[in-house]
């Protein structure tokens, strides 16, 4: 079973942490005294980390949302309104809303070489590899650009007056909030530790020739130089007790503001070399540093060790003290949270290496999980992950009766309410009660040694006849009674005509061959060639549609309805309304594919699956994933699930309740809601009863109770395509010609009659 995260905690009485998970609990320690009532709450069945304080307050930590960035391993910056700012290797700064939706993207004019830094007035500053320092307004508009003469080194630092300190090439610069250089200091050496102001009039930086240098923050004049052992140094960190920094020889130093060196942590036979590039500090002067012994050590400003704790791996994101006083760091794939006593409070495992961590005051925790070498991906992935505090709000996804099973596909049986099939890695399952209980169909491949096939594609006609690809065999049946017909070597896609259960199409994504059957899958009646075949489906009028490498195709006549790299589509009964999901996004057509409108431009990544709630077609669900050249359902890197209640004009995050964000399928089931398939089972978002629609008065398009010139104007805008988001009620009100015979759309004839 695959999950995007695993939560592991340790417990201290009287407060304690416990893990609710569908996975095996690695480590769980309870207080010595637990009441029988409390024990009933410790049933390890759901997917959330529950934190119970001594006061009785309960909250969880869970993945709120994810957002992909590429070829960068920098933490985000967060504005006062909760907007998150991230950079990507394509040369952009992106603003992400507090619920993970894209707000805007700005071209920076070069590849980012630093993380974003927030100014006190809300401006966002980014350093570039081409030597430019760029300021961007919270609206996404560029404010100014200043040339610093060399690649800007991370990180940028903001001074007490809002000034920006940056290192570029061999020079250190101070720039004011208006983009004016206050001073520049050329060190004639390689800067290895970018500048850090102490807020008391001095700025510290390191070079490979002199060690640590202190200069005046007012004009950049040199105060003193400390020549350390290696003659270089990593970024200095000012504290109340002095300035900590480390060097490449494995030493860590504490210096006073006048350059004295009261404490040096030297490598020795017990701890080995210090990981001086990844140290963190507390305001009181405590330093947190990992060493060659595999432990994180806390050392006070007096040089005495306070505590040491073993790490699961090397430090991948430097420790730092968050606004809540907790210590946050990355150790390979684990995000660790420790208290000031060194007690590990949380281990949060993700997919990839933790390369950056950020805790927002009174807000979420962010971590960047980095991965390289993803098949078909354009660049190395840095998945920004937002971890929320508090129990996920309702409504939420609820687990069905099929859990602990890797599910590929879900298909509703239109002949029976609440009847659904699930194609899984371990065979075909069926439910007659909307997912409360499931039973295996017992489908096996032929022969005495025939195994249980992996079922990835299912199609069901209106009369209840179902078809599936069982390995290389066509399988057919109803309910829990299924069998195989003929072997189709090399074929892996299947579609059934909803109004003629004997008519099916079987396709091969390897060769592009599509075989048509008129007898339910025994004798081929026609052979077609569809280049770059990805998927097949029949419309309600019997038209056969195909997703191909070129786009959405009508197989019958070869018409290409929409170019793009698509992964999911649906066609209405009358074949007029269609949804397409993939690259470059989510699209809808209401005229049989002649024209298309994009929905959800703010959705992150690629839309991989889309479904509507049968009880209310205005309610849509979209599952997004990391873009790739060609998606493989077996290796989807999910980003999140989003929901719209207005036909796709606006979206909200809807991950609540999910234990796996690598969504493989979404399907609407009448009387049930929308089902979601992932590697850990099937979840349901229950059907929403649509509120009663107001009575439609013909001609009253704007809904003000009368027919007037504004209605005619609105009708004309809809008819000529200037307004593309008309509601079903507006269409019904304006569809007035010819009298008594509405055609489901607003045309010039309707405008004329109005």
N, C-alpha and C positions, 0 to 999 in steps of 0.2 A: 504494500500500500504506500502510495506516495503522497506527501503533504508538503505544502510550502513552508511549513514551520513546525517546530516542536518546542514545547514550553516545559522547562524543568526548573523546579524551585527547591529551596531548602527552607526549613521551618524553625522558628523560635517561639516558645511560649512566653507570654500569653497570647501574643499575636501569632498567626501562622498563615503560611501559603499552602494551597493545595492545587493539584492539577486535575482538571477535567479534560479528558481526551479520549478519542477512539483508539489511540495508540497505547502500547504498553508504557506504563509509567516507569521511567528510569530510576527516579529517586524521589521518595516522598517520606518526610519525617513529620510526625504529628506530636503535639504536646502530650505529656504523660497523662493528663486528665482530659478526656473527651467524653461528653455526655452521650447517652444513647440517642438523644434527639439529634445532636450534631452529627453522629456517625451516619445517620440516614441521609444527611446532605452530602456525604463524601462519596456517593456513588459515582464511580468514574465512567460516565456515559456520554457527556456532551463535550463540546469542543472549546471551552473557554477556561482561562486561568482566573480563578476566584481568589481574591485577596480579602481576608477577613481581619479587621482590626479588633483590638481589645474592646473598643467602644461599640462594636457590633456593626459598624459601617462596612458594607461589602461593595467591591468593585472588581472589574476584570481588566485584563490587558489583552488586546486582540489586534490583528491587522485591520486597520481602517481602510487604507487604500495603498495602491502602488502606482508608480509612475516611472517609465523607462527613460534613462539617459544613456549616452553612448561615449565610450572612450575617455571618460572622466571618472575620477574617484573622489570628488570633492563633496563636502557636505552642502546642504542647501542654506539659503538665508530665508528668514521668516519676517514678514512685515507686521506692523502693529495690528492690522486687520485680519491676520491669519493667512494672508497670501504667501505661498511658498515660491521661492525663486530658485531655479536650477539652470545650469549651463550644460551644453552638449557639444560634442566635437564637430557638429555641423556648423559651428560658428553662431549659435543662437543663445539668447537668454529667454527662458520660458517662465511664464507666471502660471501657477497652478492654484486653483481655488482650495479652500480648506477641506472640500470633499473630493479632491483629486481630479477635477476637471480642468482642462486647459483654458486659460483666460486669454492669453495673448502670447505671441512669439515675436521677438525682435532680432533682426540681423545685427551682429556686433561689428562686423567688418574684419573678422579674423578668428582664429581658433582660441577659445578660452584657455588660459594657463593658470587661472586661480579660481577659487570658489567665489560666488557673489558675496559682497559685504554691504551691510545696511548702514546708511547714514542716518543721523538723528532726524532729518526732515523727511525720510522715506525714500530718498534716492538710493539706487542700487549701483554699486561699483564693481567692475569686472576688469581684470588684467588679461591681456592677450599675448599670444606667442610672438606677434609681430611688433611688440614694444608699446602698444597703445594701452592707455588706461581710459575706460569708457564709463560714463555716467548715464543712467537711464532713469526716467521718471517712473513712478508707480503705475502710470497709464501705459507704459511701454514705449514712450517717445524718448529718443535720445536727447540728452541735455548737452553734453560736450564730450570731446575726445582730446586727450593730450598725449603727445609722443614722449615716451620715457627713454627711447634709444636702445632698448634691448628687451629680450623676453622677460616679461614680468613674472617674478617668482611668487609662489604661494607661501603663506596667505597674505592678503592685504590687512592692514591694521587701521583702526579708526581712533583718532585721538580725542581728548576731552572737549575740544572745540569743534569737532566734526571734521578735522583735517584727516587726509588719507596719507598713510605712510606705505611706500612700496619700494621694493628692490627690483632693479632691472639691469641686466648685464653686470657691470662692476660698480654701479652707482646706487645710492640711496636717495629717495626723493620724498619731499613733503608737498602735498597739493591741497589747496583749500577746496571747500565745497562748491566753489564756482568754477573750478578747473584751472586755477592759476597756481603755477609752481611757486611755493614759498621759499624753498631752497633745494639744492642738489649737492650731493657730496660724492665725488668719484674716488673710490678706494684703490683703484689700480690693482684690484685683486678679484678673485671670484667670490661672490657673496654666497655663503653656504647656510646662513641663518638670517632670514628676512627680518626687517626692523620690528621692534615691539616697544611701544611707549609705556612708561610707568605712570603717566598722569601727574607726575611731580616735577616735570621739566626736563626729563632725560629720555632718550631713545637708545635702545640697545640692538646690535646686530653682530653677526659673525662673518668672518672671511676665511679663506684657506691660507692666508699669509700671516695674519696677525692674531687670530683668535677672536675674543669678544671685544667690541669697541662700544664705548658710551659717548654719545654726542648730545648737544643741547637741542631740545625740541624746538626752540625758538628760531635758530639760525643754522643748525647743523655743525657747529664748531665742536671739535674733539675735546672730550673731558678726560678720558683715560683709556688705556688698552690693557687687556689681560691676556698675555701669551700662554695659552693652555698647552697641554702635553702634545696633542696632535697638530697644533697650529691651525685648527679649523674649528667648526662648531655648528651645532644645529640651533634652531630658533630659540632665542632666550625667552624666559617666562618670568616677568616681574611678579613679586609677591610682597606682602607686608614685611617679610623678614629679609628680603633681598632678591637677587636674580639667579634663577637656576638655569643651567644649560649643560649640554653634554657634547662630547666630541667623538670623532671616528675611532679613537683608540679605546673606547669603552669606558671613559671617565665621565662622571657627572659632578658639576661644581656648583657651589653656592657662593655668590659674590655680594658684598654690600654695595650701597649706592656710590661709595667712594672707591670701589675697586678692590677692596680687601677680600681675602679668600678664607673664611673661617671653616668651611666644610668641603672636603673632597671625597667622593665615593669612588674608590679605585677598584679595578678588577682584582679578584683574588681566587684562590683555589676552591673556595666554598660556593661563591655565587657566580664565578666566571665573569665575563665582560658584561657591562651594563648595556641595555638597548637604549643608547643615549638619544637616538633619533625619535623615539616615541615615549617621551616622559610627559607627565601631567603634574599640575600643582594645585594646591589649595591656597586660599587667600592668606592663611596663617603661616605659610611657608613650608608646609608639608609637601614632599615630592613623592610621586608615585612612578616607579620605574620597574620595568621587567629586566630580568638578568638571565645569564646562561643557565641557571638552575631551573628554568621553567616556571618561575614564580613571579608574581607582582609584589613588590616590596613598597611599603610606606615608611618613609624616613622623615623625621622631624627636622626643623632648622638647626637643631643641636647636633645632628649627625647620627642620632640614635634611632634604631629601627623600632617602629611601632607594631608592625605585623607583616606577615608575608602569606600569600595564598597561592596555591598551585593553579596554573592556567591550563586549559584544554589544548592549547597550541600557542604558537608565537603571537605577538601583538601585531594585529593588522590595522587597527585604528587606535591612535594614542589615547590613553586614559585622560579624562577631564572631569572636573567637578561641575555637576549641573546646578541649575538654580535652586534645586531642592536639596542640595547638599550631598546627593548620591554620586558615586563614582561610576562613570560609563566608559566602556572600552570595547573594542572588537578583538576577538581571539579566533582567527580564521573564520569558520562559519558561524561562530557564536557571538551574540551580543551579551555582554555581562554587565550586571548592575550590582554594585557593592555598597554597603553603608560605610560610614567613617571608621567603623571598628574592623573592617575587612571581611565582614560576613557577606557571602554571595547571596543576594536576594532573588536574582532572576538569571536564568540562562535561556536565551531565545535563539533558536537555530533557524537559519534561513538557507536558501539556495544560493550558494556562492560564498565569497569571502567578504566579511564586514570591512569595508574600506573607509567609512566615515560614520560618525555618530553625532547627533545634535538633540538636546533636550530643550524644549520651549517652556518658558515660565508659565505655569498653570495651563499647559497645553500638551500636545502629543510628543512622543519620542520618535525621532527619525533615525533611520539607519540606511546606508547604501550597501547593497549586496552586489558585489562585482563578479562577473563571470566572463571568461574568454573562450573563444573557439566554438561558439554556438553554430550548429550547421545551418547554412543559409542566411545567417544574420550578417548585416552589412558592417557591423563593428562590435567591439566588446561591450557587453551590457553592464550598466550600473543601475540596478533597480532601487529607486528611492522608495522606501517603505515607511508608511506612517502607522505608528502603533498607538492606539487610543487607550485612554483610561476610562473605566466605567463599563457597566454591562451594555452590550449592544442593544440598541432600542428596538422596539417592535414597530411595525411588523418585520418579521425576519424569515429567512429560509428555515424550514423545519425538516428534520430527517424523516424519510419514509421507512417502510419496512425492509428496504433493501440497502443494507449498509455493510461495509467491509468487503465490497465487491467492486472490481474495476469495471466501470460501465462505459461503453463506447457510444451507444445510440439509444434514443427513446422514440417510440412511435405509437401514437394513439390509434385505437380501433374505432373508426367512425360508426360502426354498426351497433356498438354497445356503450352506453354511458359509463365513464370511469374505467374502461378497459384499456390497458396499456401494455406494450411489449418493451422489454429492455434487452438490448444486445450487449453482452458482457464478455470479458476475457474467458469466462468459464461457462459459456453457453447462453441460451435464450431463456428469458424469464417472462412471466405473464402475471398481471394483476387484474382483478375484476372489480376492485373496490378503491381505485384511485391511488394505489400505492401503499395502503395500510398493510397488506399481506401479499407476498409474492410466491409463486411456485415455478419450479423449473419445468420446461416443456419436455425435458428428457431428450432433446435433439442431439443426435450423434452422427458422425460420419459413417458411411456404409462399411460393412465387413465386420468380422469377428474382433478385429483389433481397432475398430473405428473409435477415435477419441471424441471428446467434447470440443466442438469447434469454437473459435473466437468469432463472435457475431458483431460486425461493424456496420452493416447496412440492412435496413428493414423497410418494407413498404406494405401498406395495407389498403385494400379497396373498400368501398362503402358497404359491400355486402359482408365484410368481415374476413374475407380471404386474405391471408397474410403471406408474404414472401420474404426470404432472407438469403444472403449468401453465407452458406455454412462451409467454410473452407473454400473449395472449388466446386461445391455442389449447390444447385438451386434447392432451397428448402421451402416447403409450403405447408400451411396448416391453419388451424383456428384454436384459440385458447391454449390449452396445454397439450393438444394433440397435433404433432408435427412430424413430417418425414421429408426425405429427399427425393428428387426426381432424377435429373441428369447431371453429369459432371461437366463443368465448364472450365477447362484448364486455362489458367491465366486471367480469368474474369473475376472482378471484385466489386462491381456496382450493380444495383438492381432497382427497378422502379415499376410499379403497377399502376395501370390506368384506374383512377378512382371509380369510374362508372362502368368499367368492363373488366372484371377480375381475371378474365382469361388472357387479356392483353398485357404483356410485360416486356420490359426492355432490360437486357443484361449487357453490361459494358466492361471493357478492359482499359484501365488507366495506363497499362504498359504499351498496348498496341493501338488504342483508339478504336478498336472494333466494337460495334454495338449490334447485338443480335436481337431481333424482334420475334416474339412468340404470340400466337393467337389462340393457343390451346393450354395456357397455364404453365408452360415451361417444359414441353416435351419435344416438339419439332420446330426448328427455326423456320420462320416464314420470310424473313428478310434480313440481309446483312448490310450494315451501314459503316462508314468510316467517319469518325469524329476526332480530328487531330487535337492532341493535348487534353483529352478527356479528364475531368475531375469528378463530376457527379451528374446524375440523371434524375429527372422528375417529370411526371405527367401533370398537365393542367386539367381543370374540370371539364374542358371541351375536348379532351383527347390529344391535345398538342404535346409533343415530347420536347422538353427543354434540357439543355446540357450546360453545365459549367465547364469551360475549357480554359486553357492557358491564355487564350485571346479574350475571353469574356463570356457573357451570357448569350447562348445560341439557341435559336429555334431549329431543332434537328430536321424537321419536316422539309423546310425550304432553305436552310442554311443562313437565315437572317441573323446578323449579329446585333442584338438589342442594346448591349452596353459593354464597351471595352473595360478591362480592369482585371485585377487578380482577385477573384471572388472565391469565397469559401462556404457561403450559405445563401440560399434564396428560397422564397416561398411565393406561390402563385394562388390567387383567389379562385373561387369556383368558376367565375365567369371569365377568368384569365385577363382581367383588366388591371387589378391591383397586384403589384409585385414588390417584394423587398429584396434587396441585394446587400450582402455584407462581405467586406474584405478590404482590399486596398483599391481606391483611396478612401474608404469609409463606409457609411451606411446610407443607402439610397432607396427612394420609393418612387414608383411609377403608378399613376392612376389611369393610364390610357393604353395599357397593354405593352408598355416598353417603348413607346414613341418618344416620350419626354421623361426626364428624371430630375428629382430634387434631392439634395443631400440633407440628411438628418444628423444631428449630433456632431457638428464640426468640433465641438469641445471634447469629445471622447478621446482618451489617450490610446495610442497604439493602433492596432488593427482590430476591427470588429470581426470576430470569428463566428459568432452565432447570434441569431436574432429570433425572437418569438413574441407573439401577442397573446394577451389574456382573452380566451374565447368569450368570457362574460362581458368584456369591454374592449373592443379593438383599439381604443385610444391608449390602452396600457401596453407599453412595449418593454421588453427586456433585451439588453445587449451585453454579450460577454466579449471582453477585449483581451488581446494577447500581444506579445512582443512581435513586431513585424519581422518577417523572414521572406526570402525569395520565393519559397513555396512551403506552406504549412503542412506539417505531418501531425495528424490527430494523436499519434502516440507520444509526441514530444512537445506538446503545446506549453508555452511559457505564459501562463495566464497573468493578466494585470488586475482585472476586477470585473464586477457585474454592475450595470447601471440600469435604472428604471425611469421610464417616462410615463406620465399620466395624461399627456396632451398630444399624443400621436407623434412624438419625437421632436417637438419643438424645444423642449427643455428636459434636462436629465438630472437625476440625483443618484448618489452612490447607493448600491444595494447589495453589499457583501455580507450583511448581518446574518450570523448563524452558520456560515460556510466554514468548513475545515480544510477545504482545498479550492484554490482559485484557478487551477488549471481546468477550466470548464470545457467539456467535450461536446455537450449538446444541450439545447433548450427546446422544449416542446410544450405548446398549449394543449390542455386536455379539458374538454367541456365538463362543467360540473366539478372540476378539481382545481384548476388554476394552471400554473406553469411549473413544469418539472425540469430539473437541472441534473445533468449527469456529469460525474467526475470520477477520479480514480478511487474515491472512497465510498461511492454509492450514489444514491439519488436523493435529492432534496426537493421540497415543494414550497412554492409561494402560493398560498391559498387564493382561490378566485375571489375577486372583489365584486360585490354587488354594485352595479352601476346605479347612480341616483336617477330617479325618473327624469326624462328629458322634457323640457317645457314644450307645450304644444306649438308646432310650427305654423306660422301664418304665411301663406304664400305671398311672396314679394317683399316681406319684411326681413331683409337680409341682415340688417344691423341690429335687429331685435329690440327696437324701441317702441313697438306696438303699432306702427303705422307704415304705410308704403309711401315713400317720398323720394325726392331727387337723390339724397345720399345713397339710397338703396340701388338706384340705377347706376350711379357712379361706381359703387362697390361691385355690382354685377359685371360692369364693363371691365374693370380691373381684373376680375377673375377670368372672364372670357378670353381676354387677350394675353393672359399669363403674367400680368404684373403682380398679382397676388397669388402666391402658390401655397399658402397655408390655410386656405378656407376650411372651416369645420364642416362635418357632415350635415349639421343643422343649417348652415349657411347655404350649402349646395342644394339641400332639399327646398329651402325657402325660395331660392332663385331659379329653380328648374321649373319654369312656368309655361314653356312652349315646346311642342304643340299642346294645346289644352287637353288635359285628361290623359296624356301619354308621356310622362316624364322619362327622360333617358339617363338620369343620374349624373348630369353635368350641366354647367352653365355655358351657353353659347351665345353668339350674337343674336340668334333668334329669340332667346330668352330676354336679352337686353331690349330688343325691339318691342316685344310684347309688354314689358314693364313700362 
